[in-house]
Amino acid sequence: MKKNFPWVLLFLVIAGLIGRVIVLQIKPDERVVERLGNQSNRFGRTCSSRGPILDRRGEPLAISVPTASLYVDPRDWNTDNADKLSEWVSKEKTAILSSLKRGRFYWVRRQMEDEKAKKILDMGLEGLHVLQETKRIYPNETLLSHVLGYCDIDGIGLAGLELKWNDVLYTPSGWTMKTRGLRDPTIGGSEGRVFLTVDRRIQYILEKRLSDISVREKVKWGAALCLESNTGRIVGMASWPSFNANKRATLNNDNMTNNCIGRVYEPGSTLKPVIVAMALQSKLVGRNSWFIDNGRIKVADGWISNSHGRGKGKIDLSDVLIYSSNVGMAQIGIKLNPYEAYRDLEAWGFGKKTGVELNGEENGLLLPPERWYGVIPANVAIGQGIAVTPIQLITAFNAVINGGKLLLPHIVDRVEDGDRKPIYRSETVVLRDLLPPHYVDWFRKTLRRVIVEGTGRKADCKEVKIGGKTGTAQVAVKGEYSKKRMVASFIGFWPYDSPKYTLLVVLGEPGRGRYYGGDIAAPVFKAIVEDIERLNSGE
């Protein structure tokens, strides 16, 4: 026994040491834990962040970038230093800083340029601190401004897609554990992304051409809208006047409306193809119907005249569209049954929102059939007495030429969450089949003749054969149509025999004397088509 005692003692000592190690691993000393925690982990504030909005090619339209913001901790702040910041802040804020003693946090200046923030910090003022935030910027400035919208200084969406998809794009500020040696998570990283159907290059073309003509002709408001004829996907949506969300001073009541969805106006002759399609489907007229156009016609309690005053004599249904005969259309209008026509106009998408993924869309104005008395049916047939939005008009017109299908318009392609999982994806949706193929072919050929023979000659271009329709409408003022306030427009498609794109240009109340759609809107349409064709050909 005495011989084994040293070995037993050694065994007990080793067992005790092993047991102590196990205990320390399972329940370490609290002082050690606290010290290790101070060395490796700490709580820190994460700033709000916001995901990007991108065009169909992945080009950035709205992004957030890191920026420096300065604040003071009143507990450590020396109020005598307030005057040293007077160069960088307002007089009101300087006065507050000179007497600030309560609380633990007060903003000095937010979202500064790094260079300016560094100059202030280099003064070494006690109690003055920097916090990294993100600032929402729009790298293309005014491009697509009405669609994108804007955010407040905290990165919360206030308008446009920024508001509509705010819950996906925006990640609020909070607190997180920061581990030494790992990436400092001062900015959140779980924000989503929104991809649009818009092509930034085509959008630039639309905005440039629309802005040029609007300035030159002193246009009060304008809209240009282009979509894929067979899918309803919007490749460009321009509204004038525009604004630059990077510079809030440019926002005002005159330029914040997206005219493509929020402007209600009487479309004039650009509605005529839709009315003719309705009359053909209802068998009120046929493609071989004839009309007498003497330049003016009495209808109930009013008169309908051609815009140029001249008559064409005996004309067929194609001629009514080619020469934009108001007299011929009035003869179609008086055949309309108010209740059936009202139902048909609703079926073509008028009087209600189209459902495009944007806030602020208007319903338009469609008089109830009980009020279709006197000259009103004839007025509706020439595009007066009914008010539409540009997106309603282009969606309906597109059904005339794309195979007879009324399509749901889309401007959002897909939306992804922070894990890049899709939470929304747009698809081509046929709302209604409205025209049989033989009518569609007739419309394409007739609207091609509008360009070659009729009122749309100034829209013709060499790059591609287009079809289209001019429009000139009077603006109603206090119940009477003004002879001085007009809306000029042109709507068309190309190639005419197999449409790929449909485009609408609307110029509201031009102020330099020219107001016919064939004179000022058609050349803009032509310029846009030529630009897009050169873009697609790689020139």
KOLVOTI-931875 format. One line per field, with one value per residue (C-alpha): residue number from 1; residue in three letters; x, y, z. Coordinates in nm, 4 decimals. Example, Ala and Ser with C-alpha at 12.3 -4.5 7.8 and 13.67 -1.06 7.14 Angstrom:
<pts>
mifi = 1  2;
torpa = Ala  Ser;
xx = 1.2300  1.3670;
yy = -0.4500  -0.1060;
zz = 0.7800  0.7140;
</pts>
This chain:
<pts>
mifi = 1  2  3  4  5  6  7  8  9  10  11  12  13  14  15  16  17  18  19  20  21  22  23  24  25  26  27  28  29  30  31  32  33  34  35  36  37  38  39  40  41  42  43  44  45  46  47  48  49  50  51  52  53  54  55  56  57  58  59  60  61  62  63  64  65  66  67  68  69  70  71  72  73  74  75  76  77  78  79  80  81  82  83  84  85  86  87  88  89  90  91  92  93  94  95  96  97  98  99  100  101  102  103  104  105  106  107  108  109  110  111  112  113  114  115  116  117  118  119  120  121  122  123  124  125  126  127  128  129  130  131  132  133  134  135  136  137  138  139  140  141  142  143  144  145  146  147  148  149  150  151  152  153  154  155  156  157  158  159  160  161  162  163  164  165  166  167  168  169  170  171  172  173  174  175  176  177  178  179  180  181  182  183  184  185  186  187  188  189  190  191  192  193  194  195  196  197  198  199  200  201  202  203  204  205  206  207  208  209  210  211  212  213  214  215  216  217  218  219  220  221  222  223  224  225  226  227  228  229  230  231  232  233  234  235  236  237  238  239  240  241  242  243  244  245  246  247  248  249  250  251  252  253  254  255  256  257  258  259  260  261  262  263  264  265  266  267  268  269  270  271  272  273  274  275  276  277  278  279  280  281  282  283  284  285  286  287  288  289  290  291  292  293  294  295  296  297  298  299  300  301  302  303  304  305  306  307  308  309  310  311  312  313  314  315  316  317  318  319  320  321  322  323  324  325  326  327  328  329  330  331  332  333  334  335  336  337  338  339  340  341  342  343  344  345  346  347  348  349  350  351  352  353  354  355  356  357  358  359  360  361  362  363  364  365  366  367  368  369  370  371  372  373  374  375  376  377  378  379  380  381  382  383  384  385  386  387  388  389  390  391  392  393  394  395  396  397  398  399  400  401  402  403  404  405  406  407  408  409  410  411  412  413  414  415  416  417  418  419  420  421  422  423  424  425  426  427  428  429  430  431  432  433  434  435  436  437  438  439  440  441  442  443  444  445  446  447  448  449  450  451  452  453  454  455  456  457  458  459  460  461  462  463  464  465  466  467  468  469  470  471  472  473  474  475  476  477  478  479  480  481  482  483  484  485  486  487  488  489  490  491  492  493  494  495  496  497  498  499  500  501  502  503  504  505  506  507  508  509  510  511  512  513  514  515  516  517  518  519  520  521  522  523  524  525  526  527  528  529  530  531  532  533  534  535  536  537  538  539;
torpa = Met  Lys  Lys  Asn  Phe  Pro  Trp  Val  Leu  Leu  Phe  Leu  Val  Ile  Ala  Gly  Leu  Ile  Gly  Arg  Val  Ile  Val  Leu  Gln  Ile  Lys  Pro  Asp  Glu  Arg  Val  Val  Glu  Arg  Leu  Gly  Asn  Gln  Ser  Asn  Arg  Phe  Gly  Arg  Thr  Cys  Ser  Ser  Arg  Gly  Pro  Ile  Leu  Asp  Arg  Arg  Gly  Glu  Pro  Leu  Ala  Ile  Ser  Val  Pro  Thr  Ala  Ser  Leu  Tyr  Val  Asp  Pro  Arg  Asp  Trp  Asn  Thr  Asp  Asn  Ala  Asp  Lys  Leu  Ser  Glu  Trp  Val  Ser  Lys  Glu  Lys  Thr  Ala  Ile  Leu  Ser  Ser  Leu  Lys  Arg  Gly  Arg  Phe  Tyr  Trp  Val  Arg  Arg  Gln  Met  Glu  Asp  Glu  Lys  Ala  Lys  Lys  Ile  Leu  Asp  Met  Gly  Leu  Glu  Gly  Leu  His  Val  Leu  Gln  Glu  Thr  Lys  Arg  Ile  Tyr  Pro  Asn  Glu  Thr  Leu  Leu  Ser  His  Val  Leu  Gly  Tyr  Cys  Asp  Ile  Asp  Gly  Ile  Gly  Leu  Ala  Gly  Leu  Glu  Leu  Lys  Trp  Asn  Asp  Val  Leu  Tyr  Thr  Pro  Ser  Gly  Trp  Thr  Met  Lys  Thr  Arg  Gly  Leu  Arg  Asp  Pro  Thr  Ile  Gly  Gly  Ser  Glu  Gly  Arg  Val  Phe  Leu  Thr  Val  Asp  Arg  Arg  Ile  Gln  Tyr  Ile  Leu  Glu  Lys  Arg  Leu  Ser  Asp  Ile  Ser  Val  Arg  Glu  Lys  Val  Lys  Trp  Gly  Ala  Ala  Leu  Cys  Leu  Glu  Ser  Asn  Thr  Gly  Arg  Ile  Val  Gly  Met  Ala  Ser  Trp  Pro  Ser  Phe  Asn  Ala  Asn  Lys  Arg  Ala  Thr  Leu  Asn  Asn  Asp  Asn  Met  Thr  Asn  Asn  Cys  Ile  Gly  Arg  Val  Tyr  Glu  Pro  Gly  Ser  Thr  Leu  Lys  Pro  Val  Ile  Val  Ala  Met  Ala  Leu  Gln  Ser  Lys  Leu  Val  Gly  Arg  Asn  Ser  Trp  Phe  Ile  Asp  Asn  Gly  Arg  Ile  Lys  Val  Ala  Asp  Gly  Trp  Ile  Ser  Asn  Ser  His  Gly  Arg  Gly  Lys  Gly  Lys  Ile  Asp  Leu  Ser  Asp  Val  Leu  Ile  Tyr  Ser  Ser  Asn  Val  Gly  Met  Ala  Gln  Ile  Gly  Ile  Lys  Leu  Asn  Pro  Tyr  Glu  Ala  Tyr  Arg  Asp  Leu  Glu  Ala  Trp  Gly  Phe  Gly  Lys  Lys  Thr  Gly  Val  Glu  Leu  Asn  Gly  Glu  Glu  Asn  Gly  Leu  Leu  Leu  Pro  Pro  Glu  Arg  Trp  Tyr  Gly  Val  Ile  Pro  Ala  Asn  Val  Ala  Ile  Gly  Gln  Gly  Ile  Ala  Val  Thr  Pro  Ile  Gln  Leu  Ile  Thr  Ala  Phe  Asn  Ala  Val  Ile  Asn  Gly  Gly  Lys  Leu  Leu  Leu  Pro  His  Ile  Val  Asp  Arg  Val  Glu  Asp  Gly  Asp  Arg  Lys  Pro  Ile  Tyr  Arg  Ser  Glu  Thr  Val  Val  Leu  Arg  Asp  Leu  Leu  Pro  Pro  His  Tyr  Val  Asp  Trp  Phe  Arg  Lys  Thr  Leu  Arg  Arg  Val  Ile  Val  Glu  Gly  Thr  Gly  Arg  Lys  Ala  Asp  Cys  Lys  Glu  Val  Lys  Ile  Gly  Gly  Lys  Thr  Gly  Thr  Ala  Gln  Val  Ala  Val  Lys  Gly  Glu  Tyr  Ser  Lys  Lys  Arg  Met  Val  Ala  Ser  Phe  Ile  Gly  Phe  Trp  Pro  Tyr  Asp  Ser  Pro  Lys  Tyr  Thr  Leu  Leu  Val  Val  Leu  Gly  Glu  Pro  Gly  Arg  Gly  Arg  Tyr  Tyr  Gly  Gly  Asp  Ile  Ala  Ala  Pro  Val  Phe  Lys  Ala  Ile  Val  Glu  Asp  Ile  Glu  Arg  Leu  Asn  Ser  Gly  Glu;
xx = 0.0000  0.2838  0.4398  0.1184  0.0483  0.2552  0.0774  -0.2648  -0.1764  -0.0549  -0.3764  -0.5906  -0.3977  -0.4321  -0.8042  -0.8532  -0.6833  -0.8896  -1.2078  -1.1198  -1.0563  -1.3930  -1.5683  -1.3992  -1.5069  -1.8665  -1.8943  -1.6043  -1.5225  -1.7528  -1.4576  -1.2859  -1.6024  -1.6482  -1.2884  -1.2991  -1.6281  -1.4795  -1.1948  -1.3968  -1.7587  -1.9458  -2.2936  -2.3181  -2.5828  -2.6640  -2.7835  -3.0843  -3.0116  -3.2029  -3.1807  -3.1400  -3.3902  -3.2491  -3.3551  -3.4134  -3.0409  -2.9360  -2.8317  -2.8778  -3.1615  -3.1716  -2.8974  -2.7822  -2.4245  -2.2373  -2.2221  -2.1078  -2.3435  -2.2323  -2.3980  -2.3142  -2.3559  -2.4878  -2.3366  -1.9846  -2.0540  -1.8944  -2.1492  -1.8707  -1.7669  -2.0992  -1.9637  -1.6883  -1.9550  -2.1351  -1.9690  -2.1328  -2.4759  -2.7600  -2.7928  -3.0866  -2.8864  -2.5863  -2.8125  -2.9381  -2.5848  -2.4782  -2.7286  -2.7602  -2.7161  -2.9851  -3.0186  -2.7596  -2.7977  -2.8475  -2.7924  -2.5458  -2.5534  -2.6541  -2.5342  -2.2291  -1.9506  -1.6654  -1.4195  -1.6327  -1.7047  -1.3315  -1.2573  -1.5083  -1.3853  -1.0250  -1.1129  -1.1222  -1.4299  -1.5194  -1.8637  -1.8787  -1.9094  -1.9562  -2.2088  -2.2046  -2.5423  -2.6596  -2.7878  -3.0326  -2.9101  -3.0372  -2.7302  -2.9239  -3.0724  -3.4090  -3.4302  -3.7527  -3.8032  -4.1838  -4.1703  -3.8908  -4.0214  -3.8028  -3.7231  -3.6920  -3.3585  -3.3978  -3.4294  -3.8032  -3.9910  -4.2337  -4.3427  -4.3325  -4.1799  -3.9745  -4.3026  -4.4802  -4.1952  -4.0659  -4.1172  -3.8908  -3.6247  -3.5894  -3.4067  -3.4479  -3.1670  -3.1121  -2.8517  -2.6268  -2.3325  -2.0079  -1.7311  -1.3740  -1.2037  -1.5256  -1.6806  -1.8225  -2.1974  -2.2695  -2.5002  -2.7717  -2.7530  -3.0970  -3.2570  -3.4292  -3.4023  -3.6543  -3.5954  -3.7985  -3.9099  -3.7732  -3.4601  -3.2573  -3.1338  -3.4836  -3.6001  -3.3279  -3.4422  -3.8039  -3.7146  -3.4681  -3.7074  -4.0036  -3.8068  -3.6736  -4.0160  -4.1771  -3.9270  -3.9333  -4.3141  -4.3768  -4.5781  -4.7579  -4.7304  -4.6161  -4.6062  -4.4288  -4.4981  -4.3490  -4.4311  -4.3687  -4.6697  -4.6999  -4.6239  -4.7442  -4.4035  -4.3216  -3.9742  -4.0031  -4.2334  -4.1542  -4.3394  -4.2661  -4.1871  -3.9629  -3.7628  -3.4313  -3.4868  -3.1223  -3.2161  -3.5360  -3.5590  -3.6598  -3.9829  -4.3015  -4.6714  -4.6192  -4.3662  -4.4587  -4.7470  -4.6663  -4.8637  -4.8591  -5.0845  -5.2085  -5.3046  -5.6636  -5.7326  -5.9585  -5.7635  -5.9165  -5.8534  -5.6089  -5.9197  -6.0802  -5.9229  -6.0730  -6.4187  -6.4018  -6.3018  -6.6013  -6.8339  -6.6945  -6.7395  -7.0956  -7.1600  -7.2710  -7.0354  -6.8363  -6.4965  -6.6723  -6.9104  -6.9349  -6.9810  -7.0480  -6.8046  -6.8946  -6.6652  -6.9427  -7.2484  -7.5393  -7.5902  -7.8829  -7.8126  -7.4607  -7.2281  -6.9304  -6.6609  -6.3361  -6.0311  -5.9192  -6.2758  -6.2506  -6.4686  -6.3592  -6.6904  -6.7678  -6.5213  -6.4965  -6.4164  -6.0407  -6.0537  -6.2276  -5.9115  -5.6578  -5.7841  -5.9130  -6.2655  -6.4675  -6.7765  -6.7364  -6.6772  -6.9832  -7.1943  -7.0574  -7.1172  -7.4876  -7.5301  -7.3873  -7.6230  -7.5202  -7.5442  -7.3619  -7.0982  -7.0406  -7.0004  -6.7606  -6.5467  -6.5166  -6.4156  -6.1404  -6.0083  -6.1513  -6.3044  -6.0877  -5.7245  -5.5133  -5.3463  -4.9861  -4.7574  -4.7560  -4.9260  -5.1219  -5.3038  -5.6285  -5.9515  -6.0212  -6.3736  -6.6430  -6.9900  -7.2671  -7.4900  -7.7836  -7.5973  -7.5245  -7.7799  -7.7719  -7.4331  -7.2423  -7.2261  -7.0814  -6.8356  -6.7183  -6.6644  -6.4140  -6.2378  -6.4085  -6.6504  -6.4389  -6.1257  -5.8466  -5.4946  -5.2087  -5.1597  -5.5280  -5.5123  -5.1936  -5.3179  -5.6451  -5.4821  -5.2251  -5.5066  -5.6151  -5.2804  -5.1219  -5.3693  -5.6734  -5.5477  -5.5930  -5.2804  -5.2116  -4.9289  -4.6200  -4.3354  -4.1920  -4.0195  -3.9409  -3.8780  -3.6298  -3.5968  -3.2701  -3.1851  -3.2348  -3.5484  -3.8193  -4.1298  -4.2924  -4.2520  -4.4678  -4.6095  -4.7874  -5.1570  -5.4277  -5.7202  -5.9515  -5.9602  -6.1242  -6.0706  -6.0459  -5.7303  -5.8905  -5.9827  -5.6327  -5.4729  -5.7094  -5.6228  -5.2482  -5.2747  -5.5107  -5.2929  -4.9930  -5.1813  -5.2314  -4.8534  -4.8159  -5.1272  -5.2950  -5.2413  -4.9355  -4.6851  -4.4424  -4.4046  -4.2757  -3.9146  -3.6714  -3.5469  -3.8728  -4.2299  -4.4646  -4.8381  -5.0150  -5.2781  -5.2627  -5.4702  -5.5728  -5.8199  -5.9678  -5.9465  -6.2746  -6.2819  -6.5874  -6.8034  -6.6992  -6.4281  -6.1507  -6.0186  -5.6847  -5.6032  -5.5255  -5.3673  -5.1538  -5.0708  -4.9534  -4.9850  -4.8267  -4.6440  -4.3632  -4.2939  -4.6473  -4.6926  -4.5510  -4.5531  -4.2717  -4.3235  -4.6212  -4.5529  -4.7668  -4.6559  -4.8860  -4.8149  -5.0531  -5.1390  -4.8450  -4.8006  -4.6304  -4.9298  -4.8776  -5.1065  -5.1979  -5.0761  -4.9550  -4.7408  -4.5661  -4.6265  -4.5653  -4.2058  -4.1245  -4.2617  -4.0437  -3.7308  -3.7904  -3.8439  -3.5247  -3.3264  -3.4562  -3.3900  -3.0328  -2.9898  -3.1189  -2.9023  -2.5926  -2.5044;
yy = 0.0000  0.2371  0.1651  0.2754  0.5854  0.8328  0.7135  0.7491  1.1007  1.1953  1.0596  1.2658  1.5854  1.5354  1.4525  1.7709  1.9856  1.8313  1.8872  2.2535  2.3079  2.1556  2.3801  2.6927  2.6003  2.5441  2.8378  3.0793  3.3570  3.6576  3.9011  3.7120  3.7072  4.0808  4.1567  3.9316  4.0865  4.4336  4.3197  4.1457  4.2659  4.5907  4.7211  4.9791  5.1748  5.0704  5.3472  5.3137  5.1917  5.1688  4.9339  5.0503  5.1010  4.9752  4.9830  4.6680  4.6441  4.6790  5.0433  5.2427  5.4949  5.5505  5.4490  5.5253  5.6285  5.6674  6.0189  6.1894  6.3542  6.5538  6.5686  6.6861  6.5193  6.8053  6.6426  6.6961  6.9977  7.3324  7.5976  7.8526  7.6646  7.7291  8.0318  7.8151  7.6276  7.9383  7.9022  7.5630  7.5980  7.8503  8.1374  7.9617  7.6449  7.8416  8.0037  7.6628  7.5233  7.8197  7.7257  7.3481  7.1659  6.8980  6.5611  6.3304  6.3908  6.6887  6.7055  6.9697  6.9004  6.5931  6.4305  6.6460  6.6065  6.4150  6.6960  6.9531  6.7142  6.6510  7.0243  7.0597  6.7504  6.8658  7.1573  6.9001  7.0349  6.8267  6.6675  6.6895  6.3489  6.1995  5.9362  5.7561  5.7635  5.7023  5.9619  5.8874  6.0129  5.9976  5.9679  6.0657  6.3733  6.4539  6.1227  5.9352  6.1651  6.1390  5.7597  5.7198  5.9832  6.0839  6.0213  6.2333  6.2953  5.9747  5.7682  5.7015  5.7074  5.9945  5.9692  5.7496  5.4032  5.5099  5.5305  5.2348  4.9915  5.1565  4.8448  4.6465  4.9092  5.0613  4.9078  5.1188  5.2039  4.9916  4.8374  4.5393  4.3585  4.4561  4.1966  4.3120  4.1811  4.1538  4.4073  4.6984  4.6793  5.0508  5.0316  4.7669  4.5127  4.3526  4.5980  4.4803  4.5857  4.7042  4.6409  4.8377  4.7587  5.0998  5.1253  5.4194  5.4989  5.5158  5.7176  5.9725  5.9985  6.0605  6.3228  6.5058  6.5302  6.6212  6.8905  7.0435  7.0837  7.1991  7.4796  7.5764  7.5880  7.7137  7.4051  7.4157  7.0421  6.7407  6.3613  6.0925  5.7250  5.4244  5.0583  4.7203  4.6543  4.2833  4.2805  4.6132  4.6654  5.0354  5.1203  5.4954  5.7336  6.1050  6.3965  6.7666  6.9842  6.7613  6.8010  6.6926  6.5041  6.5683  6.9366  6.9777  7.3434  7.2309  7.0700  7.2746  7.2298  7.2736  6.9949  6.7194  6.5655  6.2602  6.3654  6.0122  5.8803  6.1868  6.4304  6.4110  6.5713  6.5406  6.3369  6.4634  6.2667  6.0193  5.8495  5.8025  5.4594  5.3251  5.4671  5.3196  4.9821  4.9961  5.0823  4.7962  4.5455  4.6682  4.6484  5.0117  5.0593  4.8366  4.8792  4.9693  5.2255  5.5659  5.9140  6.2622  6.5203  6.8823  7.0224  7.0874  6.9037  6.9944  6.7488  6.8058  7.1312  7.1848  7.1835  6.9590  7.0968  6.9615  7.1138  7.2726  7.3536  7.1814  6.8891  6.5826  6.5001  6.1300  5.9325  5.5779  5.4598  5.4530  5.8138  5.9188  5.8202  5.9151  6.2742  6.2879  6.3819  6.5131  6.5193  6.1516  6.0608  6.2621  6.0468  5.7416  5.9076  5.9656  5.5915  5.5025  5.3668  5.5614  5.2627  5.0235  5.2833  5.3548  4.9820  4.9461  5.2425  5.0845  4.7572  4.9434  5.0702  5.4218  5.5710  5.3614  5.3099  5.0833  4.9126  5.0093  4.9756  5.3468  5.5732  5.8768  5.7314  5.9081  5.7458  5.9898  6.1164  5.9170  6.0693  5.8292  5.7267  5.9209  6.2401  6.1389  6.3697  6.6278  6.6660  6.4696  6.1316  6.3097  6.4973  6.1723  6.0240  6.3022  6.2715  6.5604  6.5240  6.2405  6.2864  6.0299  5.9872  5.9218  5.5711  5.4876  5.6113  5.4285  5.1054  5.1200  5.2273  4.9522  4.6960  4.8261  4.7403  4.4581  4.1824  4.3129  4.2457  4.4944  4.4472  4.5359  4.7941  4.7283  4.9528  4.7218  4.4094  4.2417  4.3115  4.1205  4.1082  4.1404  3.7749  3.8320  3.6212  3.7480  3.8795  4.0277  3.9626  4.1190  3.9052  3.9776  3.9893  4.0021  4.1815  4.1423  4.0291  4.3210  4.2839  3.9923  3.9656  4.0832  4.4176  4.4561  4.4135  4.6750  4.9226  4.8765  4.9457  5.2401  5.4010  5.3530  5.5533  5.8318  5.8758  5.8423  6.0242  6.1996  6.4250  6.2405  6.3039  6.4851  6.1676  5.9609  5.8465  5.6483  5.4095  5.2168  5.2251  5.3554  5.3889  5.6458  5.9093  6.2837  6.4602  6.8204  6.8933  7.2072  7.2690  7.3279  7.6438  7.7002  7.4759  7.6264  7.5080  7.7624  7.8505  7.9548  7.6659  7.3382  6.9977  6.8582  6.4892  6.2015  5.8302  5.5595  5.2283  5.0622  4.8617  4.9115  4.5522  4.3846  4.6343  4.6238  4.9628  5.1917  5.5583  5.8550  6.2194  6.4818  6.8566  7.0469  7.4073  7.5175  7.8943  7.9992  7.9776  7.6289  7.3663  7.1029  6.7564  6.6957  7.0097  6.9925  6.6470  6.4363  6.5626  6.4806  6.1305  6.0931  6.2114  5.9670  5.6745  5.7584  5.7818  5.4476  5.2755  5.4063  5.2864  4.9384  4.9127  4.9931  5.3181;
zz = 0.0000  0.0854  -0.2492  -0.4376  -0.2264  -0.4417  -0.7533  -0.5964  -0.4782  -0.8272  -0.9789  -0.7427  -0.8190  -1.1969  -1.1628  -0.9587  -1.2223  -1.5031  -1.3041  -1.2454  -1.6188  -1.6992  -1.4464  -1.5869  -1.9382  -1.8356  -1.5938  -1.6364  -1.3903  -1.4494  -1.4368  -1.7184  -1.9259  -1.8830  -1.9802  -2.2850  -2.3891  -2.3717  -2.5877  -2.8626  -2.8649  -2.8191  -2.8974  -3.1756  -3.3633  -3.7199  -3.9491  -4.1719  -4.5234  -4.8492  -5.1439  -5.5046  -5.7834  -6.1132  -6.4776  -6.6853  -6.7622  -6.3977  -6.4372  -6.1126  -6.1011  -5.7237  -5.4786  -5.1250  -5.0470  -4.7141  -4.5771  -4.2574  -4.0084  -3.7038  -3.3637  -3.0134  -2.6772  -2.4601  -2.1505  -2.2895  -2.5115  -2.4294  -2.5281  -2.5719  -2.8857  -3.0660  -3.2546  -3.4011  -3.5948  -3.7228  -4.0642  -4.1095  -3.9493  -3.9470  -3.6992  -3.5358  -3.4797  -3.3549  -3.0950  -2.9822  -2.9581  -2.7458  -2.4748  -2.5225  -2.1898  -2.1644  -2.3319  -2.4826  -2.8556  -3.0878  -3.4645  -3.5806  -3.9520  -4.1451  -4.4638  -4.5203  -4.7692  -4.6066  -4.6700  -4.4860  -4.1997  -4.1580  -4.1341  -3.8529  -3.6667  -3.6983  -3.4686  -3.1887  -3.0151  -2.7113  -2.7306  -3.1118  -3.2817  -3.6273  -3.7276  -4.0595  -4.2361  -4.5914  -4.8333  -5.1124  -5.4467  -5.8029  -6.0276  -6.3413  -6.1713  -6.3381  -6.5250  -6.4408  -6.1406  -6.1360  -6.1357  -5.8802  -5.6389  -5.3448  -4.9779  -4.6651  -4.4960  -4.2936  -4.6112  -4.5847  -4.9163  -4.9619  -5.3261  -5.6362  -5.6253  -5.3236  -5.1309  -5.2917  -5.2198  -4.9026  -4.6887  -4.9209  -4.9859  -4.6395  -4.3418  -4.0257  -3.7859  -3.4753  -3.2468  -3.3098  -3.1540  -3.3245  -3.3109  -3.3286  -3.6400  -3.8389  -4.0773  -3.8822  -3.9443  -3.9102  -4.2112  -4.2426  -4.5216  -4.5492  -4.7898  -5.1075  -5.4715  -5.7304  -6.1022  -6.3557  -6.7095  -6.8126  -7.0272  -6.8992  -7.2521  -7.3998  -7.0998  -7.1714  -7.5344  -7.4331  -7.1737  -7.3986  -7.6944  -7.4737  -7.2898  -7.6120  -7.7732  -7.4479  -7.4046  -7.7719  -7.7987  -7.4428  -7.3549  -7.0203  -6.9606  -7.1581  -7.1551  -7.3556  -7.2950  -7.4752  -7.4190  -7.5770  -7.7981  -7.7213  -7.3480  -7.2059  -7.0436  -7.0232  -7.1558  -7.1046  -6.9142  -6.9339  -6.7788  -6.8227  -6.6345  -6.4235  -6.1039  -5.9571  -5.6313  -5.5392  -5.5110  -5.3120  -5.4093  -5.7617  -5.6345  -5.6651  -5.7361  -6.1108  -6.1669  -5.9207  -6.1193  -6.3288  -6.6367  -6.7792  -6.5019  -6.3131  -6.5902  -6.7151  -7.0540  -7.3574  -7.6165  -7.9406  -8.2575  -8.1018  -7.9580  -8.3014  -8.3766  -8.0528  -8.1327  -8.4828  -8.3337  -8.1007  -8.3933  -8.6049  -8.3231  -8.2654  -8.6418  -8.6487  -8.9444  -9.1766  -9.3343  -9.6608  -9.5102  -9.6805  -9.5359  -9.6729  -9.5367  -9.6182  -9.3503  -9.0990  -8.9665  -8.7392  -8.4545  -8.2174  -8.0339  -8.1699  -8.4695  -8.5422  -8.7761  -8.9154  -8.7485  -9.0769  -9.1836  -9.5211  -9.6329  -9.8282  -9.9939  -10.0159  -9.8031  -9.6731  -9.3199  -9.3848  -9.5068  -9.1863  -8.9966  -9.2651  -9.2919  -8.9309  -9.0382  -8.7439  -8.9637  -9.0481  -8.6843  -8.5781  -8.8097  -8.6285  -8.2918  -8.3478  -8.4101  -8.0689  -7.8058  -7.4911  -7.2582  -7.4903  -7.5754  -7.2077  -7.1404  -7.4342  -7.3252  -6.9810  -7.1462  -7.3300  -6.9954  -6.9710  -6.6571  -6.4228  -6.3289  -6.5472  -6.2505  -6.3336  -6.0296  -5.9418  -5.6907  -5.8029  -6.1030  -6.1951  -6.3161  -6.5968  -6.6613  -6.8358  -6.8277  -6.7208  -7.0136  -6.8692  -6.9606  -7.3199  -7.4774  -7.7553  -7.9225  -7.6562  -7.8409  -8.1469  -7.9237  -7.7621  -8.1086  -8.1919  -7.8553  -7.6760  -7.3857  -7.2428  -7.0309  -7.0151  -6.8867  -7.1308  -6.9920  -7.0464  -7.4054  -7.5022  -7.3416  -7.5385  -7.8662  -7.8271  -7.8287  -8.1695  -8.3294  -8.1247  -8.2115  -8.0281  -7.6743  -7.3892  -7.1757  -6.8146  -6.8266  -6.6140  -6.5050  -6.2347  -6.3618  -6.0312  -5.6636  -5.4458  -5.0683  -4.8766  -4.9429  -5.3184  -5.3185  -5.5574  -5.3830  -5.6944  -6.0642  -6.3344  -6.6127  -6.9379  -6.8523  -7.1188  -6.9578  -7.2547  -7.6181  -7.7984  -8.1745  -8.4176  -8.6333  -8.9597  -8.8023  -8.6550  -8.9968  -9.1451  -8.8672  -8.9174  -9.2893  -9.2413  -8.9732  -9.2007  -9.4659  -9.2075  -9.2225  -9.5987  -9.7213  -9.4311  -9.1309  -8.9965  -9.2762  -9.0439  -8.8370  -9.1292  -9.1038  -9.3180  -9.0502  -9.0113  -9.1403  -8.8738  -8.8321  -8.6180  -8.5553  -8.4947  -8.2310  -8.1619  -7.8824  -7.7355  -7.3603  -7.1798  -6.9676  -6.7459  -6.9597  -7.2925  -7.5320  -7.5708  -7.9165  -7.7661  -7.5342  -7.7125  -7.6591  -7.9434  -7.9580  -8.1710  -8.1028  -8.3151  -8.3428  -8.5350  -8.7424  -8.8688  -8.9962  -8.6833  -8.3940  -8.1395  -7.9720  -7.9146  -7.8366  -7.7297  -7.7242  -7.5664  -7.5556  -7.3306  -7.4185  -7.6371  -7.6184  -7.9420  -8.1751  -8.3222  -8.1752  -8.4367  -8.3433  -8.6978  -8.6815  -8.3444  -8.1872  -8.4995  -8.5529  -8.1888  -8.2383  -8.5463  -8.3636  -8.0782  -8.3155  -8.5046  -8.1806  -8.0526  -8.3854  -8.3907  -8.0326  -8.1134  -8.4246  -8.2200  -8.3961;
</pts>
